[in-house]
Amino acid sequence: MSIAATQNHAAATTPAGTCYKVLMWEEGALSPAELDAWQTARRDLLARMRDAGIKGARGTLARLGAELRELSARAIAAPLDTCARASLSLTRVGALAAKLQRADEVLAYRLTPCSATVLVELSGEEGIDTLVSRWSAESGEVQWCSNPLVEAISPAEAAEWQEACRSEAAGAAADTDADEESSATPFHHVTVLRSEAVEALQPAEGRVLVDATLGGGGHSELMLQSGATVWGIDQDPAARKAARKRLAGYADRLHIVAGNFRNAVELLRAEGLEQVDGILADIGISSPQVDQAERGFSFLAEGPLDMRMNPAAPRSAADIVNTAAESELADILWQYGEERASRAIARRIVQERAKAPITTTTQLAAVIAGVLPRKGKQHPATRSFQALRIAVNDELGALDALLETGLSLLKSGGRFAIITFHSLEDRAVKRYFDRVTRPEIDRPEWPAPRPNPEYAARLVTRKPIVASEAELAANPRARSAKLRVIEKL
Ligand SMILES: C[S@@+](CC[C@H](N)C(=O)[O-])C[C@H]1O[C@@H](n2cnc3c(N)ncnc32)[C@H](O)[C@@H]1O
């Protein structure tokens, strides 16, 4: 369901103890037959899990647990989605929202007009069953189902879900704000490897594709022109707004999702989408993010030292520059910028910020230029700015999370295409693709190669696809772009 039809909330508290995800739905949202089929399959899986638990078969237990989660999400998503589309009023569950927002044990929730998914962390005497019965009893006119789905989850999973709710809530608010702006800045981004990347996903009518980095919608537009349905994710409200405007003619097949692609599985599952035919990620920043001085990405234009792609993210570049320890700063500059003068720059930053906080892009650029003399054409702050941007947006962490989860979203034969712009990203993609496309693995101490348990895909591109001469002549930014593609077996 669209963001407009949901209501999310995430508290600031970070989960530490036992957490539960509780899915309640309004009586009648599922037909008796749907409910019965789901409950029977669920009972069967639970019985098999009990057997596996008794035998101590942890691998089987984990597999069955994943099956159970998938079964529940599949069984419930479609009917709830239909129900949510049918009724766009949130007032009936709004009363519950007000109550949940005040409850100490509630870490986050996602409400639709006929369902509530609530993340709780138990602290007091009250057990999860008592708590859920109490909510049901207290929620006034809403008649909740008598058998909600309760799932125990780890603090890490809980934190991830909480973060997804938080960014959706921020995204929805930012979308509204952005829509209300009368003088929108034009969004101009030249799409890189446009036809190469889209053709790799074999777009066609009836195929469902995910554009994990919607940006200005350049790749999505080509996918939509082929007749495919597109789910476009972006964490930047300005990009979502620009894409929505550009692709308005395809509104029936384009679904725009606010959030970080590191949570793609979670975000799409919340929309009722389990498996797709292709995923594209065009990693990195868009031209408008760099070109607009107020976003704080550019050392050439005076602006606040920000660099957040998602303006609601908690940590800006100024926060890092003014609070991180000298050693952490040096590590960031070295690891993400391969800046050889990382230590000297970090030392100078710490000296300067002791006199006054470093709050603007040009102020930081001047501090760096004071350490490094200008050599050749490149500005001395280039590598440090790249490093800070990667750290602020945890770009490599997000890419790793997408790589680790992307294949699970794909149908058999589905394609996974990634465009990267620097060696750190390309290395991560190459390593991961290599890991999952080798049928066998070998080690010197083994007498013979063994089957690779991670083998799940085949390489579509042995060598990365790069921009043609014609594209390079028109768009020099494409010179470092590399496209790699795999296909799920
Ligand atoms: C290079 S641009 C994509 C341009 C797009 N392919 C086009 O043709 O217009 C990258 C976009 O991905 C978004 N982005 C980068 N990392 C992201 C992440 N981890 N989650 C969600 N969006 C992300 C950025 O905000 C930016 O809009």
The ligand as an SDF file (V2000), in Angstrom:
LIG
                    3D

 27 29  0  0  0  0  0  0  0  0999 V2000
   23.0500    8.0070   -9.0230 C   0  0  0  0  0  0  0  0  0  0  0  0
   21.4890    8.4680   -8.4100 S   0  0  0  0  0  0  0  0  0  0  0  0
   20.3600    7.4980   -9.3410 C   0  0  0  0  0  0  0  0  0  0  0  0
   19.9550    8.1380  -10.6170 C   0  0  0  0  0  0  0  0  0  0  0  0
   18.8920    7.3960  -11.3630 C   0  0  0  0  0  0  0  0  0  0  0  0
   19.3120    6.0810  -11.7490 N   0  0  0  0  0  0  0  0  0  0  0  0
   18.4860    8.1930  -12.5920 C   0  0  0  0  0  0  0  0  0  0  0  0
   18.7170    7.7340  -13.6870 O   0  0  0  0  0  0  0  0  0  0  0  0
   17.9400    9.2830  -12.4480 O   0  0  0  0  0  0  0  0  0  0  0  0
   21.4340    7.6670   -6.8920 C   0  0  0  0  0  0  0  0  0  0  0  0
   20.1480    7.8850   -6.1110 C   0  0  0  0  0  0  0  0  0  0  0  0
   20.0790    6.8720   -5.1450 O   0  0  0  0  0  0  0  0  0  0  0  0
   19.7400    7.3990   -3.9050 C   0  0  0  0  0  0  0  0  0  0  0  0
   20.3960    6.5480   -2.9070 N   0  0  0  0  0  0  0  0  0  0  0  0
   21.7150    6.3780   -2.7050 C   0  0  0  0  0  0  0  0  0  0  0  0
   21.9240    5.5000   -1.7190 N   0  0  0  0  0  0  0  0  0  0  0  0
   20.7060    5.0960   -1.3040 C   0  0  0  0  0  0  0  0  0  0  0  0
   20.2640    4.1880   -0.3100 C   0  0  0  0  0  0  0  0  0  0  0  0
   21.1280    3.5280    0.4700 N   0  0  0  0  0  0  0  0  0  0  0  0
   18.9390    3.9990   -0.1620 N   0  0  0  0  0  0  0  0  0  0  0  0
   18.0510    4.6780   -0.9460 C   0  0  0  0  0  0  0  0  0  0  0  0
   18.4100    5.5650   -1.8750 N   0  0  0  0  0  0  0  0  0  0  0  0
   19.7110    5.7650   -2.0690 C   0  0  0  0  0  0  0  0  0  0  0  0
   20.2390    8.8160   -3.9050 C   0  0  0  0  0  0  0  0  0  0  0  0
   19.4630    9.6180   -3.0470 O   0  0  0  0  0  0  0  0  0  0  0  0
   20.0890    9.2050   -5.3740 C   0  0  0  0  0  0  0  0  0  0  0  0
   18.8580    9.8310   -5.6070 O   0  0  0  0  0  0  0  0  0  0  0  0
  1  2  1  0
  2  3  1  0
  2 10  1  0
  3  4  1  0
  4  5  1  0
  5  6  1  0
  5  7  1  0
  7  8  2  0
  7  9  1  0
 10 11  1  0
 11 12  1  0
 11 26  1  0
 12 13  1  0
 13 14  1  0
 13 24  1  0
 14 15  1  0
 14 23  1  0
 15 16  2  0
 16 17  1  0
 17 18  1  0
 17 23  2  0
 18 19  1  0
 18 20  2  0
 20 21  1  0
 21 22  2  0
 22 23  1  0
 24 25  1  0
 24 26  1  0
 26 27  1  0
M  CHG  2   2   1   9  -1
M  END
$$$$
